[in-house]
Amino acid sequence: MKICPEAASGVSRVGMSAVASLKKIIFAEKKLAINHFHQIKALLVPGTRVLITTHANPDGDAVGASLALKAYFSKLGIISDILVPNDYPSFLAWMPGIDQVVVFKRNESLAMKLAGDAKLVFCLDFNGLSRVEKMQKIWPLITVPLVMIDHHPQPEEASFALMISETATSSTSELVYNFIEMSGDKELIDKSMAECLFVGIATDTGSFSYSCGYPETFHVVADLISKGIDPERIHRLVYDNYSEHRMRLLGYCLSEKLTVLHQFNTAYIYLSKEDLKRFHFQVGDTEGVVNYALSIDGICMAVLFTEKDNHVRMSLRSKGQFSVNEFVRNHFEGGGHKNAAGGNSYLSMDETLRKFEALLPQYQELLKNCCVLCKDYQ
Ligand SMILES: [Mn+2]
């Protein structure tokens, strides 16, 4: 299902009746989620050993949703472990309970044991088994049901026994809140859980600047704030903690590595392994860099290309109707949301950039129209 939050918020453009029909679609999807909800609830028996997993390069939403779900399970008498494929960014290190997260890349043998012991596996914030990258090694060990809770489009339905899949929701953290609420356990959400869920919603909406066109998201946030969390403190912990290296890397990206292709309403930044080494790259240091390229007037698609050991990682953002999810699905291995997606290229950096630039002429009209609409919209 394709619902764009910006269409819902753009009442003046789409009209109230369109908003009402969008709401109906969401309601229908919520009912679908409730069906799966009952089946999932039936499996949550006290004493059950649950494994909670996330996508590779776990972000604020993946980590926030997992920590909150684990805390909730523990209140139900369900033992759970969180397993992430690789390190989470350091700006999440303060989060309540994060010291218990197992990182596959750092402790593969423990990860394999947890996978083998689990009686139920939750997959949070991803909807395809390959999204865990190298952690795919655990899937053959798992014979118990896989339960997906996620908000990305085009779920790999055959891979999961049960799903709560809602693309119209801001974040997986909001879905975890919904899950707890539907269970009638809202009062079990304590301050620490509320902090985790808030981080997920705030980071997945770019601090409430996109994917937040539905009032429901703000009702959830209002309830989280009523649990005693301090949004200003959380914002400082998540965003105001750049290392000097990270800040200088950002400056370098913008002054030396940014290419702006006005004729295609596109901008990109590319970073080689040498660039990363020069600025003592740490996980999370390039987080948000691509958004600066997108914030240029007249730019509707922005890409950050980062050279890894055996591939080039792409992080894409767009404005309005242009779908970077479709773009990467068609041309580079990856996916995500309409306006935020990730992809991979197994060509060299030079070849990747050539391939990317060669694709742009066929999207020129779409990008131009999207840009005109975005402007119209303001
Ligand atoms: Mn998410």
Boltz pocket constraint, residues with backbone or C-beta under 6 A from the ligand:
constraints:
  - pocket:
      binder: B
      contacts: [[A, 61], [A, 62], [A, 125], [A, 151], [A, 170], [A, 171], [A, 172], [A, 204]]
      max_distance: 6.0
